[in-house]
């Protein structure tokens, strides 16, 4: 019997991945695919429903202002995204 992971638990795992993002990409620029790739296997479920739940939590990080689209003014749109100033401050507080 498996226990369903809550959205809050998914968010915490993703935030931990973001805390480690300087090691993953020193410039703090990444794609959603990279974020999912570096997330633990528990979030990389092959079940489409679970994948959509993870994507929903990722997009909620955008809504909270922790992530923003773009690399710079030359590439201000997806697929690249970055951790915002607000996101960096939140990641420092939650350690």
C-alpha positions as MATLAB code, in Angstrom:
seq = 'XXXXXXXXXXXXXXXXXXXXXXXXXXXXXXXXXXXXXXXXXXXXXXXXXXXXXXXXXXXXXXXXXXXXXXXXXXXXXXXXXXXXXXXXXXXXXXX';
ca = [
       0.000    0.000    0.000;
       1.534    3.311   -1.026;
       0.917    6.611    0.674;
       0.140    9.549   -1.578;
       2.587   12.395   -1.248;
       0.927   15.714   -0.373;
       1.374   18.888   -2.415;
       3.196   20.400    0.571;
       5.662   17.505    0.579;
       6.171   17.869   -3.174;
       6.847   21.583   -2.695;
       9.390   20.929    0.055;
      11.265   18.456   -2.151;
      11.300   20.966   -5.016;
      12.490   23.744   -2.685;
      15.330   21.515   -1.539;
      16.312   20.966   -5.176;
      16.251   24.748   -5.661;
      18.437   25.233   -2.565;
      20.976   23.006   -4.271;
      20.589   24.737   -7.651;
      23.951   26.564   -7.484;
      25.586   23.139   -7.629;
      23.269   22.068  -10.448;
      23.704   25.264  -12.456;
      26.042   27.965  -11.077;
      24.093   30.767  -12.793;
      20.766   29.673  -11.303;
      19.179   29.313  -14.741;
      17.343   26.097  -15.481;
      14.370   24.576  -17.261;
      11.354   22.828  -15.788;
      12.692   19.605  -17.320;
      15.960   20.026  -15.389;
      14.097   20.750  -12.162;
      12.075   17.548  -12.604;
      15.196   15.578  -13.569;
      17.040   16.558  -10.387;
      14.040   15.866   -8.173;
      14.047   12.584   -6.258;
      12.505    9.535   -7.865;
       9.441    9.822   -5.660;
       8.452   12.883   -7.713;
       9.409   11.416  -11.076;
       6.571    8.937  -11.073;
       5.663    7.547  -14.480;
       2.006    7.997  -13.574;
       0.662   10.922  -15.611;
      -1.583   12.091  -12.776;
       1.370   12.370  -10.372;
       3.487   14.151  -12.987;
       0.738   16.736  -13.410;
       0.576   17.222   -9.639;
       4.325   17.962   -9.578;
       3.943   20.396  -12.494;
       1.087   22.138  -10.683;
       3.247   22.591   -7.582;
       6.090   23.941   -9.750;
       3.763   26.487  -11.328;
       2.558   27.482   -7.866;
       6.186   28.440   -7.127;
       5.871   30.914  -10.013;
       2.621   32.276   -8.555;
       4.269   32.728   -5.156;
       7.007   34.760   -6.826;
       9.816   32.289   -6.091;
      10.472   31.513   -9.761;
      10.217   33.654  -12.895;
      10.467   32.881  -16.577;
      13.474   33.847  -18.607;
      17.245   33.891  -18.650;
      17.845   37.577  -19.411;
      16.461   40.283  -21.718;
      17.580   38.290  -24.760;
      15.744   35.171  -23.546;
      12.898   36.462  -21.345;
      10.526   33.558  -21.944;
      10.340   29.783  -21.424;
      11.957   27.305  -21.454;
      14.435   29.035  -19.136;
      13.505   30.141  -15.643;
      15.346   31.444  -12.601;
      15.007   31.838   -8.854;
      13.821   35.354   -8.055;
      15.222   37.593   -5.334;
      12.131   36.747   -3.283;
      12.759   33.049   -3.874;
      16.402   33.318   -2.803;
      15.398   35.114    0.393;
      12.780   32.474    1.182;
      15.261   29.659    0.566;
      17.729   31.257    2.997;
      15.053   31.592    5.725;
      13.791   28.038    5.475;
      17.128   26.338    6.024;
];
